[in-house]
Amino acid sequence: MFNSIIGESVTITNFGICIITAMILGIVVSLVHRATTRTNKNFVITLATLPSLVAMVILLVNGNLGTSVAVLGAFSLIRFRSIPGNSKEILSVFFSMAIGLAIGCGYIGFALLFTVFISAVLYVLSTSNFASDDTLEKELRIVIPEDMDYTDCFKDIFDKSLNEYSLLKAKTTNMGSLFELTYRIKLKKDTNEKKLIDDIRVRNGNLKIMISSSFNESEL
C-alpha cells in the first residue's frame, strides 16, 4: 500500500519532496507538542527541524554501507549537553525522529498518515481526563533541623491530609545543620493546603516549606 518514492538513487525532485514534507510534518509535531505541554521556544524549533535532519541523513546513506558506517561514527562524537527532558519531551523527540526515518526511506504517504494519527491521539489524551484521578500530584519540600528524625516525623500529618506520599530525597543544607526533604504527594480532595503547611510548620520549627503546583520529572 505504501510505496517508497526513492529508487536506486536520490534525485533532486525526490530530495526536495522529502525535505519539504519533513519540515511541514516537523512543524505539525512542534505545534501539537506546544498545544499539549508547557515548553520553550528552543525545544519547539528543535522538534520542527529534527525530521528534516534525520531524513537528510537517511537520504545520504541510501543503502550505502560505507556511508552508514561514516554517519554512525559522526553521530558517536556528538554529546548532548542539556538538562534532562521529561517523558513528554522524550516522546516528542522520538516522534520527530520516526517521521524523519520514514521520509528518508521515501515513505511519504506512511509518514503523513502516521503523523496525523499520532498527533490526534496525543492531543486527545493530553486534553482529556485519560489516566487522571481525583487527587492532585504535587511536590513538597520541607527543611528540618539536623537532630530531627525525618523517617516518620510527619507521618500523622500526611496520613490525615494526603492520599499518597513518598520521600524522594533527603539532603543536608546550611553547612549540614539542616535537612531538606523532597516528597511526591497526592492531596486529598478536601485538604486545605494552608492548614497542611501550618501543621508542618509547628513540627519543623517554622523552617522553610514549599509546595509546588506540579511535579517536575526532569529533577529526578
ROFI-923452 format. One record per residue: residue in three letters; residue number from 1; x, y, z of N, C-alpha, C in turn. Coordinates in steps of 0.001 Angstrom, whole numbers, m for minus. Example, Ala and Ser with C-alpha at 12.3 -4.5 7.8 and 13.67 -1.06 7.14 Angstrom:
<atoms>
ala 1 13190 m5690 7800 12300 m4500 7800 13200 m3300 7800
ser 2 12850 m2250 7080 13670 m1060 7140 12900 30 7870
</atoms>
This chain:
<atoms>
met 1 825 m1213 0 0 0 0 854 1255 0
phe 2 1910 1261 807 2804 2407 874 4070 2078 105
asn 3 4318 2822 m951 5494 2607 m1778 6488 3747 m1589
ser 4 7763 3420 m1630 8801 4429 m1480 9005 5185 m2789
ile 5 9195 6496 m2694 9452 7305 m3887 10947 7329 m4221
ile 6 11770 6707 m3362 13218 6672 m3578 13572 5427 m4375
gly 7 14204 5608 m5505 14641 4487 m6321 16061 4087 m5969
glu 8 16816 3690 m6982 18199 3291 m6748 19078 4480 m6391
ser 9 18694 5661 m6808 19462 6868 m6493 18511 8009 m6153
val 10 19003 8954 m5389 18206 10105 m4968 18319 11204 m6021
thr 11 17177 11672 m6499 17158 12755 m7473 16838 14074 m6774
ile 12 17011 15167 m7519 16697 16490 m6974 15223 16572 m6583
thr 13 14370 15995 m7427 12931 16026 m7146 12594 15259 m5877
asn 14 13121 14034 m5782 12859 13231 m4585 13392 13910 m3322
phe 15 14578 14465 m3451 15193 15133 m2314 14333 16319 m1851
gly 16 13869 17127 m2801 13056 18289 m2459 11739 17896 m1802
ile 17 11094 16870 m2361 9814 16412 m1795 10011 15926 m364
cys 18 11054 15150 m131 11296 14577 1199 11602 15662 2230
ile 19 12484 16577 1894 12891 17596 2863 11731 18545 3171
ile 20 10987 18965 2155 9856 19873 2381 8774 19193 3217
thr 21 8483 17931 2877 7485 17179 3654 7927 17009 5097
ala 22 9211 16689 5290 9736 16509 6649 9623 17804 7445
met 23 9891 18941 6810 9796 20220 7507 8356 20518 7899
ile 24 7419 20264 6988 5999 20527 7272 5512 19641 8428
leu 25 5842 18357 8353 5401 17447 9415 6104 17752 10742
gly 26 7350 18214 10675 8046 18619 11887 7354 19797 12556
ile 27 6876 20739 11759 6137 21877 12310 4837 21411 12949
val 28 4176 20422 12324 2949 19859 12904 3242 19256 14275
val 29 4316 18479 14383 4686 17866 15660 4971 18937 16711
ser 30 5693 19986 16318 6036 21037 17273 4791 21775 17753
leu 31 3826 21992 16859 2590 22674 17253 1755 21809 18198
val 32 1711 20510 17920 979 19596 18809 1629 19564 20185
his 33 2951 19506 20203 3655 19489 21490 3400 20782 22262
arg 34 3439 21897 21567 3216 23190 22238 1783 23309 22750
ala 35 832 22713 22024 m575 22805 22431 m894 21915 23618
thr 36 m63 20909 23866 m376 19944 24930 600 19980 26096
thr 37 1681 20760 25988 2710 20761 27020 3293 22154 27179
arg 38 3613 22508 28420 4339 23749 28659 5782 23544 28230
thr 39 6256 24380 27304 7581 24173 26742 8217 25520 26429
asn 40 9405 25489 25829 10086 26725 25457 10316 26768 23950
lys 41 10659 27947 23456 10791 28164 22015 11890 27303 21399
asn 42 13013 27172 22096 14128 26402 21546 13754 24945 21297
phe 43 13018 24352 22230 12623 22952 22050 11619 22810 20910
val 44 10713 23773 20760 9742 23743 19659 10463 23815 18319
ile 45 11466 24685 18222 12250 24798 16981 12993 23488 16702
thr 46 13509 22858 17742 14198 21574 17579 13271 20515 16995
leu 47 12052 20427 17535 11090 19448 17019 10723 19739 15568
ala 48 10638 21009 15208 10244 21375 13844 11308 21004 12816
thr 49 12575 21079 13201 13663 20835 12236 14230 19411 12309
leu 50 13985 18694 13403 14573 17357 13568 14194 16369 12459
pro 51 12922 16283 12033 12599 15332 10953 13386 15586 9671
ser 52 13606 16854 9323 14368 17179 8112 15811 16711 8238
leu 53 16397 16889 9411 17788 16471 9614 17921 14952 9547
val 54 16992 14251 10175 17036 12788 10147 16820 12277 8719
ala 55 15859 12877 8022 15604 12479 6631 16829 12707 5761
met 56 17532 13828 5999 18748 14123 5226 19797 13028 5437
val 57 19978 12601 6683 20961 11561 6984 20591 10255 6278
ile 58 19324 9877 6353 18883 8623 5728 19024 8690 4207
leu 59 18720 9849 3629 18871 10012 2182 20336 9913 1757
leu 60 21233 10436 2579 22658 10355 2266 23163 8918 2329
val 61 22652 8167 3309 23072 6766 3428 22558 5959 2245
asn 62 21224 5910 2067 20565 5282 913 21147 3918 554
gly 63 21309 3059 1574 21768 1697 1313 23261 1535 1168
asn 64 24047 2619 1277 25494 2539 1129 26120 2164 2470
leu 65 26739 1015 2554 27294 523 3810 28420 1424 4316
gly 66 29279 1863 3410 30391 2715 3820 29907 4036 4402
thr 67 28921 4625 3752 28357 5883 4251 27671 5671 5591
ser 68 27010 4516 5742 26337 4210 7010 27327 4190 8165
val 69 28477 3549 7947 29498 3479 8988 30040 4869 9300
ala 70 30249 5682 8252 30760 7036 8455 29770 7889 9251
val 71 28474 7764 8929 27449 8520 9654 27378 8077 11105
leu 72 27458 6756 11342 27439 6238 12703 28617 6782 13513
gly 73 29789 6845 12895 30954 7387 13581 30800 8857 13897
ala 74 30188 9609 12971 29984 11040 13197 29028 11276 14352
phe 75 27936 10507 14388 26951 10681 15455 27493 10241 16808
ser 76 28444 9302 16805 29009 8844 18077 29855 9922 18739
leu 77 30261 10943 17978 31064 12028 18534 30213 13126 19155
ile 78 28916 13083 18906 28026 14139 19393 27725 13916 20866
arg 79 27800 14975 21642 27434 14916 23052 26359 15968 23294
phe 80 25225 15540 23840 24136 16465 24112 24309 17002 25530
arg 81 24628 18279 25654 24860 18894 26951 23689 19802 27288
ser 82 22657 19220 27870 21472 19975 28254 20819 19274 29430
ile 83 19845 19958 30066 19141 19357 31188 18295 18195 30687
pro 84 18077 17164 31494 17254 16027 31066 15824 16471 30772
gly 85 15223 15888 29775 13844 16233 29454 12868 15354 30200
asn 86 11613 15789 30231 10605 14941 30852 10098 13925 29835
ser 87 9196 13054 30267 8748 11955 29411 8045 12471 28152
lys 88 7289 13574 28267 6576 14107 27096 7563 14649 26061
glu 89 8627 15288 26509 9629 15802 25582 10367 14668 24874
ile 90 10699 13617 25624 11370 12467 25015 10469 11818 23974
leu 91 9174 11722 24280 8221 11156 23327 8180 11980 22052
ser 92 8142 13300 22179 8075 14167 21002 9339 14054 20150
val 93 10502 13901 20807 11751 13733 20057 11719 12434 19251
phe 94 11277 11340 19863 11176 10073 19139 10143 10161 18022
phe 95 9066 10889 18265 8034 11098 17239 8645 11781 16022
ser 96 9397 12854 16248 10036 13579 15150 11045 12709 14419
met 97 11818 11922 15173 12812 11058 14537 12156 9975 13688
ala 98 11038 9420 14184 10335 8386 13416 9830 8947 12086
ile 99 9328 10179 12125 8866 10821 10890 10035 11009 9925
gly 100 11157 11478 10454 12326 11673 9602 12821 10379 8985
leu 101 12802 9287 9753 13226 7991 9223 12314 7517 8104
ala 102 10997 7663 8305 10043 7220 7285 10214 8026 5993
ile 103 10359 9341 6136 10509 10186 4949 11851 9937 4275
gly 104 12908 9747 5076 14211 9473 4491 14241 8196 3685
cys 105 13381 7240 4051 13274 5993 3278 12321 6141 2093
gly 106 11691 7305 1967 10823 7564 824 9358 7269 1040
tyr 107 8970 6898 2250 7570 6539 2509 6782 7781 2948
ile 108 6500 8648 1979 5836 9915 2264 4404 9692 2762
gly 109 3661 8826 2091 2274 8566 2481 2182 7981 3878
phe 110 3089 7051 4182 3112 6463 5517 3422 7524 6566
ala 111 4365 8404 6286 4734 9450 7238 3570 10411 7485
leu 112 2842 10753 6419 1684 11644 6572 614 11006 7455
leu 113 272 9760 7145 m762 9064 7918 m328 8873 9368
phe 114 927 8498 9558 1475 8291 10901 1423 9583 11721
thr 115 1796 10706 11102 1803 11991 11807 402 12408 12212
val 116 m546 12288 11294 m1932 12683 11598 m2504 11820 12723
phe 117 m2290 10510 12633 m2857 9598 13624 m2258 9823 15016
ile 118 m922 9851 15110 m271 10001 16409 m550 11388 16998
ser 119 m577 12421 16159 m872 13774 16650 m2273 13839 17242
ala 120 m3222 13213 16559 m4594 13204 17065 m4680 12450 18392
val 121 m3995 11318 18488 m4014 10540 19728 m3384 11333 20875
leu 122 m2247 11963 20618 m1577 12749 21658 m2438 13913 22129
tyr 123 m3090 14592 21177 m3910 15745 21550 m5118 15314 22383
val 124 m5768 14241 21957 m6959 13768 22685 m6587 13296 24088
leu 125 m5516 12509 24199 m5114 12001 25510 m4644 13119 26442
ser 126 m3977 14135 25884 m3446 15223 26704 m4529 16174 27185
thr 127 m5574 16363 26386 m6618 17323 26745 m7814 16677 27428
ser 128 m7828 15344 27510 m8938 14653 28159 m8548 14267 29580
asn 129 m9422 13574 30268 m9163 13113 31626 m8572 11709 31664
phe 130 m7992 11292 30550 m7422 9950 30475 m6333 9765 31529
ala 131 m6429 8662 32299 m5444 8272 33318 m5341 9264 34459
ser 132 m6309 10171 34581 m6293 11096 35710 m7129 10527 36845
asp 133 m6920 11040 38050 m7704 10598 39193 m8198 11819 39952
asp 134 m8815 11588 41110 m9396 12680 41877 m8388 13394 42758
thr 135 m7136 12979 42716 m6128 13620 43530 m5211 14465 42671
leu 136 m4492 15385 43318 m3592 16273 42609 m2169 16008 43068
glu 137 m1298 15641 42130 81 15343 42462 894 16628 42541
lys 138 1652 16764 43615 2474 17948 43812 3816 17550 44396
glu 139 4676 18545 44508 5975 18343 45121 6032 19160 46408
leu 140 6488 18541 47489 6576 19186 48792 8020 19149 49268
arg 141 8537 20318 49633 9892 20405 50169 9824 20987 51579
ile 142 10483 20305 52502 10455 20708 53908 11885 20750 54436
val 143 12210 21818 55159 13504 21931 55829 13302 21629 57310
ile 144 14144 20745 57857 14031 20362 59277 15402 20474 59944
pro 145 15442 20580 61272 16733 20613 61977 17466 19285 61833
glu 146 18777 19319 61981 19595 18116 61787 19331 17041 62832
asp 147 18862 17436 64012 18631 16460 65071 17241 15832 65018
met 148 16482 16122 63982 15112 15607 63841 15126 14374 62941
asp 149 14551 13274 63388 14486 12039 62592 13425 12214 61510
tyr 150 13866 12280 60249 12938 12598 59159 12164 11379 58636
thr 151 12466 10195 59096 11843 8997 58520 10326 8973 58710
asp 152 9851 9262 59924 8410 9225 60183 7916 10470 60938
cys 153 8670 11560 60830 8339 12719 61665 7035 13408 61247
phe 154 6600 13224 60004 5372 13876 59540 4273 12863 59194
lys 155 4442 11614 59604 3520 10553 59196 2074 10851 59586
asp 156 1848 11287 60822 474 11541 61253 m170 12691 60486
ile 157 616 13716 60156 97 14849 59377 m226 14415 57956
phe 158 685 13644 57360 481 13190 55985 m703 12227 55876
asp 159 m832 11326 56825 m1944 10372 56788 m3291 11089 56845
lys 160 m3341 12212 57522 m4585 12959 57672 m4928 13783 56433
ser 161 m3905 14271 55698 m4141 15229 54618 m3858 14699 53221
leu 162 m3147 13565 53104 m2694 13092 51804 m3210 11694 51501
asn 163 m3470 11445 50235 m3806 10098 49784 m2547 9238 49622
glu 164 m1501 9860 49082 m240 9156 48879 906 10116 49142
tyr 165 2044 9575 49561 3252 10382 49700 4459 9457 49694
ser 166 5555 9976 49179 6796 9199 49173 7969 10166 49243
leu 167 8957 9798 50041 10164 10609 50185 11106 10304 49025
leu 168 11376 11310 48195 12231 11123 47028 13701 11322 47357
lys 169 14003 12324 48160 15398 12546 48516 15497 13371 49791
ala 170 16604 13201 50484 16913 13990 51669 18359 14441 51554
lys 171 18589 15728 51704 19954 16241 51588 20218 17267 52676
thr 172 21483 17388 53038 21865 18362 54048 22020 19737 53398
thr 173 21805 20770 54194 21956 22135 53720 22419 23012 54864
asn 174 22797 24230 54571 23252 25188 55582 24396 24607 56417
met 175 25443 24163 55690 26640 23596 56316 26329 22361 57170
gly 176 25317 21613 56786 24993 20378 57481 24130 20539 58706
ser 177 23691 21763 58997 22877 21990 60194 21394 21746 59947
leu 178 21007 21565 58680 19605 21344 58328 19496 20223 57308
phe 179 18311 19611 57239 17984 18645 56193 16889 19242 55317
glu 180 16996 19024 54002 15924 19401 53078 15310 18119 52521
leu 181 14028 17911 52777 13315 16714 52342 12444 17036 51147
thr 182 12450 16169 50148 11613 16346 48964 10652 15167 48861
tyr 183 9362 15463 48860 8315 14443 48788 7507 14599 47503
arg 184 7044 13474 46994 5985 13466 45980 4694 13157 46736
ile 185 3707 14040 46613 2482 13890 47400 1252 13959 46506
lys 186 147 13371 46987 m1155 13495 46358 m2158 13924 47425
leu 187 m2680 15128 47262 m3585 15687 48251 m4953 15029 48200
lys 188 m5593 14939 49353 m6989 14547 49383 m7849 15706 48880
lys 189 m9029 15384 48365 m9874 16404 47747 m10247 17517 48720
asp 190 m10446 17193 49986 m10890 18192 50957 m9742 18792 51763
thr 191 m8503 18565 51338 m7358 19071 52083 m7168 20569 51854
asn 192 m6973 21298 52938 m6658 22724 52874 m5138 22867 52922
glu 193 m4542 23399 51844 m3088 23484 51764 m2501 24338 52886
lys 194 m3163 25438 53206 m2657 26302 54278 m2645 25562 55615
lys 195 m3698 24803 55875 m3753 24028 57123 m2627 22987 57143
leu 196 m2375 22354 55990 m1289 21380 55903 48 22042 56204
ile 197 297 23192 55608 1556 23911 55840 1671 24335 57297
asp 198 584 24827 57877 616 25248 59284 954 24081 60206
asp 199 380 22914 59933 679 21738 60753 2157 21350 60644
ile 200 2704 21445 59440 4116 21101 59244 5012 22145 59908
arg 201 4627 23422 59863 5412 24494 60477 5571 24278 61980
val 202 4506 23831 62620 4574 23558 64057 5590 22455 64339
arg 203 5637 21475 63437 6507 20313 63644 7975 20628 63312
asn 204 8230 21416 62267 9624 21646 61843 10220 22952 62380
gly 205 9541 23584 63312 10093 24787 63929 10032 26014 63050
asn 206 9016 26081 62188 8783 27242 61323 9912 27475 60321
leu 207 10576 26382 59921 11583 26482 58869 10904 26447 57494
lys 208 11697 26540 56449 11168 26688 55090 10328 25487 54654
ile 209 9168 25778 54032 8282 24763 53448 7845 25263 52083
met 210 7842 24382 51079 7420 24785 49740 6591 23676 49101
ile 211 5428 24047 48562 4601 23130 47782 4511 23685 46374
ser 212 4975 22917 45388 4914 23358 44005 3623 22877 43367
ser 213 3157 23610 42368 1868 23300 41754 1905 22056 40898
ser 214 3061 21651 40408 3173 20442 39597 4521 19812 39855
phe 215 4571 18495 39612 5820 17774 39852 6687 17798 38614
asn 216 7965 18124 38777 8902 18246 37675 9685 16959 37507
glu 217 9403 16201 36441 10075 14928 36211 11560 15094 35974
ser 218 11962 16205 35364 13349 16368 34952 14299 16489 36132
glu 219 13775 16723 37357 14645 16875 38509 14985 15535 39145
leu 220 14339 14453 38698 14629 13148 39286 15954 12595 38768
</atoms>
